[in-house]
Amino acid sequence: MQQKSNVILIGMPGSGKTTVGTELAEKIGFGYIDSDSVIVAREGKRLNEIIAQKGREGFLDIEAKVNSELCASRCVIATGGSVIYRDYAMQKLKQLGTVVYLQLPYEVIENRLGDLKARGVALKDGFTLKDLYNERCPLYEKYAEIIVPLGGGSIDDAVNKVVEMLQK
């Protein structure tokens, strides 16, 4: 594989970062890190609890700090969907590996997601899922080195498409 030592997955909540990430790691013989799980372990609280206690901005600061401090080699790293709000974290992730945006149409994301607050999505007050999608997509595109358009097909299809794009 012609890539940096890690593969960093970014994208909307529900885009498949965790599911595709674990399968991708297995397929290419890499380790797997879920940065949201690292946040939960460090903070001793679920994401929605952190957001409730620290607020959206406080959560984004914690998320950025955790992601910017990751040290890994030969890993697939699935990030939280809001990591793109802190440039310094994204710059560090870009140094750490190849940033891959799992891009899905809004309708697929909408169908996959349940309660955004319970899921621990860092949502601005008054924002709908559509608002969040419209705000984040340009940021995902800005930071991505590889954009993998997915249509909501099978996990295997998604993993194979990511591998194909990484090899280009």
FENSUL-V386608 format. One record per helix or strand of 2 or more residues. SS is the DSSP state (@ for helix, = for strand). FROM is the first residue (numbers start at 1). LEN is the number of residues. If there is no record, write none. Layout:
ss:from:len
SS:FROM:LEN
SS:FROM:LEN
This chain:
ss:from:len
=:7:4
@:17:12
=:31:4
@:35:9
@:47:22
=:75:4
@:83:3
@:87:10
=:98:7
@:106:7
@:116:4
@:129:15
=:146:5
@:155:13
